[in-house]
């Protein structure tokens, strides 16, 4: 697709003479993007809450290692399906409507996961939540990218990553607090229910807030143009960019849509029937983000640190520290992503993750077994593992965490954005499922050192991927993206 030169948003002389600047209402844009990021918050909370419930699930459902791994990873099957179909359904029903549906699923999943009496029931509700997470993971950044000005799009989408990490952080804090007041995650707490069940129910409140807030924001103007709702598109564009810019933006969006047909999966292929290069890049970004093993830290952090001698309380506290480090890294990214670009952040992140993951693997290589057969780290190796693991989390959340979602939300041309996000999301969550499902198996087989050695290898490979295949998207209007 050829690049389209964007119309200027600068008001003309008549507007200036009349004293009308029609400047974009920044507060309104930030507000509606903020609502969309609640989806990211729930994405993070739903992903992180499982961290403190693993022991409770094992005892309540009497599950073995493989069963526990599937209970934890089952949500990711829903995520893959939700991400794949969300892009296509959003092209048919709208971005806002898909987010509304995901909010309903978040509420149902939070309630059902807490009341589940067995593994099958629990898995059903976690898959339902996965559908919501998958949809929100691609639709929240996509919605933000379609309403935000190019000059600040990266920062606004990065706020979605902060929302994701904030959701993880709040889940970790909530889990820690509930485990403390109950004495343990497996102990009974309020109304006779185990603390681990309340860990899931906490999510109902932000999910309800998400649903109610979505009722107040407009539909994406680019979807409205795609669905030929021109009058509604003009109204939304006027609110976003000012009346003087409406005709120019409308023309840019129309010119960027190839042909006269609605978006379809076939558009992902070029004229020779081959998958477009931009689609492969999207798949690569989505897959490498998971193959470096970040969600092992988020899903199994408590199990991981207890495996090398930390108490349950200390392990849950380490999760909180990791969440705080993640938020700090994202704040730095907000300041840099629209200044230095996405690609440099990805490259620095890949190098940093390769080094820090290698150090974590080295520390775990030096673990010994105590009299009870549990792994133990010396004080020096324990400190190295803890510092290196949090440095790894910092590098990830300062680069691949936000930059990958930013690029997926903006890199595809308008015609294939829904389909491109669908395929990339499917691979992203598929890789996430594979990593999450295999970690307990690798822990029992090749140990922590072997598992982190594999994640280190993928971090090294991601360096070459960024250098040779990833191109910068900083500062480009969505209508300038080429496929």
C-alpha positions, 0 to 999 in steps of 0.5 A: 500500500502506498503512503498517503500524505496526511492533510495538515491539521493546521487551521486555515486563515479564515479560521484564524481570522475568526479566532477559531483554532479548532485545536484537538481537545487533548483532555477528551482524547486522554479521557477516552484513551484512559477508559480503553486502558481499563481493559489493559488493567483487567488484562493484567489483573486477570493474568496476575491473580492466578499467581497467588492461587496456585497452591489453593487450586492444587489442594482444592482440586487435588491436581498433579503437576500437569493438571496444575499447569493446565489450570493456570494456562487454560485462560490462555486458550481463551486468550488466543481465541479471543485475540484471533476473533476480536480483530475480525469481529471488531471490523464487523461490530465495532471496537467499542462493542467488542470491549463492552462484550469483553467487560461482561466476560471479565465479570462472569469469569471473576465470579465463576473462577471463585465459585468453581467446585472442580477443575472442569468448572474452573477451566471453563470460567478461566477460558471465558476470562481468556476470551475477554483478555484476548479481546482487550489485549488487541482492541484496547491498543487498537482503539487508542491508536485509532483515536490518538494523534500520531505525535503522542500515539506511542505514549498513549498506547504505552499508558495501556501497558502501564495499565496492564502492569498496574493490573498485575501489581494490584493483583499481587498486592491484593493476593498478598493482603488476602494471604496475610489477613487469612494466614495463607491463601488456602485458609478460610477468610470472610463468609467461610470462603478460602482466601484464594477464591476472594482473590478472583472476586476482587476483579469484579469491581474494576470489570464493572467500572470498565463496562459502565465507562465504555458506555460514555466513549465514542466508537473509533472513527476509522471503524465508522468510515469502514462501515460507511457511517460517515456522519457519525465518523465526522462527528467523532473526528470533530471531537478528536481533531477539531472541526477544521481537520474533519474533511482532511482526516476523513479523506485520508482514512478513505484513501488508505482503505484499499479497494471497495470491499470490507476488510477480510482475512484474504487481505493479509496475502499479497497479489501473488498469494503470499503472506505479506511481510508486515504480517510476518513481522507482527507474528514475530513481534507477538511470539518473541514477546512471550518466548523470552518467558516473561509470564513465567515470572507473572504467573508462577512468581510465587511458586518460582521463589518458593522453589528456591527457599523463600517463604510464601509471604516473601515470594508474594512480596517479591511479586509486588516488588517486580510489579513496582519495577515494571511500572517504573520501567513503563514510565521511562518508556512513556518519556522515550517512545515518541522521542527515540522510537519503538525500534531502539527500545526493542533492541536495548530491551532484547540485549538487556533481557539476554544478559539478565536472563543469562545471569538468572540461569547461572544463579539457578545452576548453583542451587543445591538441595536441602535435607528435605529435597528442596532447592536452596540458593546461597545468600550470594546466588539468591541475591544475584537471582533476585536482582537479575530477575527484577532487572530482566522485568525492568528491561522487558517492561521498558521495551518489549512489553509496551513497544510490541503492543504499540507497534501491533496497534499501529503498524498495519494499514487500515485495510488489514488492521483487524485481520493483522491484529487477529493473527498476531494475537493468536500467535502471541497467546499461543506462545504464551500458552506454550510457555506457561504450560511447559514451565511446570514440566521443565521445572520438574525435568530440566530445572530452573536453570535449564528453563531460563537457559531456553528463555535466554536463547530466545532473547538472543534470537530476538536481537537479530529479529529486531535488527533485520526485520523491524522497521520504525513507525514513530511519527507516522499517521495510521494512513501512512502505514505500508503493508 
